[in-house]
Amino acid sequence: MSRVAAIDCGTNSIRLLVADVSSTGSLRDVHREQRVVRLGQGVDASGVLLPEALERTRAALADYTAVLRRAGAERVRMVATSATRDARNRDEFFDMVRATLVADAEVISGDEEAALSFAGAVGDLDPDDGPFVVVDTGGGSTELVVGDSTGGTVTVRAARSVDIGSVRITERCLTGDPPTASEVARARELASTLLAEAFAVVPLLGVRTWVGVAGTITTLSAFAQGLAAYEPAAVHLSRLSRAGVARVAADLLGMSRRERGEHRAIDPGRIDVIGGGALIVDVLAGELQERAGITEMVVSEHDILDGIARSIA
């Protein structure tokens, strides 16, 4: 077993996994944690990472660095995704990471992000349920990847990342509290247009199972279940029907931020953007039903973090 640490820094959250990885690629969690730091605050409009967003991220990363050192991680890999790819002042982010973690962050492409998410997502699923389409709806981007898992070997057939996520779509379209009907309609049109780019290059022929990963989708599952607090064990491998996705999206988009804040299963850092994330997932659900006849989503707690961990074992 090798003890490794994986860090995923996205537009909305930064997450840590310390895990023991066997020679066959199986994982045993030692520590798993996430914090909403909103690194991508305002990036879509300004093109730069704000000082306060960088400081929130630095503080979380400093805590993570202490955790992984105490745990005895032998190797660490940190990847940064959508917000950092788009920022003109990304060198400030790199310098901060190097000083805090004493290691470099990698800005990975959207396609590599999709492939790592797929590798992490399907590990607990029956290979006979494949081929799979894995969807990761983040703060700044959404990834679609289609592939198989056979005998512990993952094969990615196609992957695509598009620049639409819960933070971006909220900042662009959903400014009302709650958003107006016209704002929601504009957001749906934007999501449909951008997601069409992904569906154009990610073939769904023969796909049997939709797997949803990462914070937006896991939060939707927790909300749909009416959990009093977020419970990873209740969320992992839960299922959400097409009708359930539509119902959750309508409920969240119809609430004010204060009303969303009354639901303890929603992380406080997601309260203002979870409606936008739900809208994107709802659009995806409609497309997957129409294009592939898929009417249910399997929700996985395992995602890009698990893929990153396996990549350095």
C-alpha positions in Angstrom: 0.0 0.0 0.0 1.2 3.5 -0.8 -0.2 6.5 1.1 -0.9 9.4 -1.2 -2.6 12.8 -1.0 -4.8 14.2 -3.7 -6.0 17.8 -3.8 -8.6 19.1 -6.3 -9.0 22.9 -6.5 -12.0 23.9 -8.5 -14.0 27.0 -9.1 -16.1 26.7 -6.0 -14.4 24.2 -3.6 -11.0 22.8 -2.7 -11.0 19.2 -1.6 -8.5 16.8 0.0 -8.2 13.0 -0.1 -5.5 11.1 1.8 -5.7 7.4 0.9 -3.8 4.2 0.9 -3.7 2.8 -2.6 -2.9 -0.9 -3.3 -0.9 -2.2 -6.3 -4.3 -3.1 -8.0 -5.6 0.5 -7.6 -8.0 -0.1 -4.7 -8.4 2.8 -2.3 -8.8 3.0 1.4 -9.7 6.5 2.7 -7.6 7.9 5.5 -9.0 11.4 5.4 -11.5 13.1 3.0 -12.5 16.8 3.4 -13.9 19.6 1.3 -14.2 23.4 1.8 -16.1 25.9 -0.3 -13.6 28.8 -0.9 -15.1 30.2 -4.2 -11.8 30.6 -5.9 -13.6 31.5 -9.1 -15.5 34.4 -7.6 -16.0 36.9 -10.4 -13.5 35.2 -12.8 -16.1 34.9 -15.5 -16.6 38.6 -15.6 -13.2 40.0 -14.6 -10.8 37.3 -15.8 -8.8 37.5 -12.6 -8.6 35.7 -9.3 -9.6 38.1 -6.5 -7.3 38.7 -3.6 -9.9 37.6 -1.0 -10.6 34.4 -3.0 -6.9 33.6 -3.1 -6.6 34.1 0.6 -9.6 31.8 1.4 -7.9 29.2 -0.8 -4.5 29.7 0.9 -6.0 29.3 4.3 -7.7 26.0 3.4 -4.6 24.7 1.6 -2.4 25.5 4.7 -4.8 23.3 6.8 -4.7 20.5 4.2 -0.9 20.6 4.1 -0.8 20.1 7.9 -3.3 17.2 7.6 -1.5 15.3 4.9 1.9 15.7 6.6 0.6 14.4 9.9 -0.9 11.5 8.0 2.4 10.6 6.4 1.5 11.0 2.8 4.4 9.8 0.6 3.3 11.6 -2.5 1.0 14.5 -3.3 -0.7 15.8 -6.4 -2.7 18.9 -6.6 -4.7 19.8 -9.7 -6.5 23.1 -10.5 -9.3 23.3 -12.9 -11.7 25.7 -14.5 -11.2 29.0 -12.6 -7.4 28.8 -12.7 -7.4 27.9 -16.4 -9.2 31.1 -17.2 -7.5 33.6 -14.9 -5.0 36.2 -16.2 -3.2 36.3 -12.8 -2.9 32.6 -12.4 0.8 32.9 -11.6 -0.3 34.5 -8.2 -2.2 31.2 -7.5 0.8 29.1 -8.5 3.2 31.1 -6.3 0.8 30.8 -3.3 0.5 27.0 -3.7 4.2 26.6 -4.0 4.8 28.6 -0.8 2.1 26.8 1.1 2.2 23.2 -0.1 5.9 23.2 -1.1 4.7 21.5 -4.3 3.4 22.8 -7.6 -0.2 22.8 -8.7 -1.1 21.4 -12.2 -3.6 23.2 -14.3 -5.2 20.2 -16.2 -7.2 20.4 -19.3 -10.9 19.9 -19.2 -10.5 16.6 -21.0 -8.0 15.3 -18.5 -10.3 16.5 -15.7 -13.1 14.4 -17.3 -10.9 11.3 -17.5 -9.8 11.5 -13.9 -13.4 12.0 -12.8 -14.4 8.9 -14.7 -11.7 6.8 -13.2 -12.7 7.8 -9.7 -16.5 7.5 -10.3 -16.9 4.0 -11.6 -14.7 2.1 -9.1 -17.6 1.0 -6.9 -20.0 0.1 -9.7 -20.7 -3.2 -11.4 -18.8 -3.3 -14.7 -21.7 -5.0 -16.3 -23.8 -1.8 -15.8 -21.5 -0.1 -18.3 -20.9 1.6 -20.6 -21.1 4.6 -18.3 -21.5 8.3 -18.9 -20.0 10.2 -16.0 -21.0 13.8 -15.4 -19.2 16.2 -13.1 -21.0 19.6 -12.8 -18.6 21.9 -11.0 -18.5 25.6 -10.3 -17.0 26.7 -13.6 -17.3 23.8 -16.0 -19.2 20.6 -16.7 -17.4 17.4 -17.8 -19.0 14.5 -19.7 -17.1 11.3 -20.3 -18.1 7.9 -21.7 -16.3 4.7 -21.1 -16.1 1.2 -19.7 -14.6 -0.5 -16.7 -13.5 -4.1 -17.2 -11.3 -6.2 -14.9 -10.2 -3.2 -13.0 -9.1 -1.4 -16.2 -10.8 1.8 -17.2 -11.3 2.7 -20.9 -12.4 6.2 -21.8 -14.1 6.4 -25.2 -14.7 10.1 -25.3 -14.7 13.1 -23.0 -15.5 16.8 -23.3 -15.5 19.8 -20.9 -17.6 22.9 -21.4 -17.4 26.2 -19.6 -20.8 26.1 -17.8 -21.0 25.4 -14.0 -23.0 26.5 -11.0 -21.0 29.7 -10.3 -20.7 30.8 -13.9 -24.4 30.3 -14.7 -25.5 32.0 -11.5 -23.2 35.1 -12.1 -24.3 35.3 -15.7 -28.0 34.7 -15.5 -29.5 34.0 -12.1 -29.1 37.3 -10.2 -32.6 37.5 -8.7 -33.4 36.2 -5.2 -35.1 34.0 -6.1 -34.4 34.2 -9.9 -37.2 35.3 -12.1 -38.8 33.2 -14.8 -37.0 35.1 -17.5 -33.6 34.6 -15.8 -34.3 30.8 -15.5 -35.3 30.6 -19.2 -32.2 32.5 -20.2 -30.1 30.1 -18.1 -31.7 27.1 -19.6 -31.0 28.3 -23.1 -27.4 29.0 -22.2 -26.9 25.6 -20.6 -28.5 23.8 -23.5 -26.4 25.6 -26.1 -23.1 24.9 -24.3 -23.9 21.4 -23.4 -24.8 20.6 -27.0 -21.1 21.1 -27.7 -20.3 18.3 -25.4 -23.0 15.9 -26.7 -21.8 16.6 -30.3 -18.4 14.9 -29.5 -19.4 12.4 -26.7 -21.4 9.6 -28.3 -24.0 8.0 -26.1 -24.8 5.0 -28.3 -25.0 1.9 -26.0 -24.5 3.8 -22.8 -26.5 2.2 -20.0 -25.7 4.1 -16.7 -25.4 7.7 -15.8 -23.1 8.5 -12.9 -23.2 11.9 -11.3 -20.3 13.1 -9.2 -18.9 16.1 -7.2 -20.5 18.6 -4.9 -23.4 20.0 -6.9 -24.8 16.6 -7.7 -24.2 15.0 -4.3 -25.9 18.1 -2.7 -28.9 17.5 -4.9 -29.1 13.9 -3.7 -28.9 15.0 0.0 -31.6 17.6 -0.6 -33.9 15.2 -2.5 -33.6 12.7 0.4 -34.5 15.4 2.9 -31.4 14.7 5.0 -31.2 16.8 8.2 -27.4 17.1 7.6 -25.1 16.0 4.8 -24.4 12.3 5.1 -21.9 10.8 2.6 -23.0 7.2 3.3 -26.6 8.1 2.5 -25.5 9.9 -0.7 -23.0 7.4 -2.1 -24.7 5.2 -4.7 -28.1 6.8 -4.1 -30.3 7.2 -7.2 -32.3 10.2 -8.5 -34.9 9.7 -11.2 -35.4 12.1 -14.1 -38.6 13.3 -12.5 -36.7 13.7 -9.2 -34.0 15.9 -10.8 -36.7 18.1 -12.3 -38.5 18.4 -9.0 -35.3 19.3 -7.1 -34.3 21.9 -9.6 -37.7 23.6 -9.6 -37.7 23.6 -5.8 -34.3 25.1 -5.4 -34.8 27.7 -8.2 -38.0 28.8 -6.5 -36.4 29.4 -3.2 -34.7 32.5 -1.9 -31.1 32.2 -0.5 -32.5 32.5 3.0 -34.9 29.6 2.3 -32.1 27.4 0.9 -30.0 28.2 4.0 -32.6 26.5 6.1 -31.7 23.2 4.6 -28.7 21.9 6.6 -27.7 19.3 4.0 -26.6 22.3 1.7 -23.2 23.6 2.5 -23.4 27.3 3.3 -20.9 28.0 0.5 -23.3 26.5 -2.1 -26.5 28.2 -1.0 -26.3 31.0 -3.6 -25.3 28.8 -6.6 -27.0 25.4 -6.0 -30.0 26.5 -8.0 -27.9 27.2 -11.0 -26.1 23.8 -10.6 -29.5 22.1 -10.3 -30.7 23.8 -13.5 -27.6 22.4 -15.4 -28.2 18.9 -14.1 -31.9 19.2 -15.1 -30.9 20.1 -18.6 -28.5 17.2 -18.7 -31.1 14.8 -17.5 -33.5 15.9 -20.2 -30.8 15.5 -22.9 -29.7 12.0 -21.6 -33.3 10.8 -21.6 -33.9 12.1 -25.1 -30.6 10.9 -26.6 -30.0 7.6 -24.7 -33.2 6.7 -23.0 -31.6 7.1 -19.5 -34.1 8.0 -16.8 -32.0 7.7 -13.6 -28.8 9.0 -12.2 -26.5 7.1 -9.8 -24.8 9.5 -7.4 -21.2 8.7 -6.5 -19.2 10.2 -3.7 -16.0 9.1 -5.5 -14.8 11.3 -8.3 -11.8 13.2 -9.5 -10.1 13.0 -6.1 -10.0 9.2 -6.3 -8.7 9.4 -9.9 -5.9 11.7 -8.9 -5.0 9.4 -6.0 -4.8 6.4 -8.3 -2.7 8.4 -10.8 0.2 8.8 -8.3 0.1 5.5 -6.5 
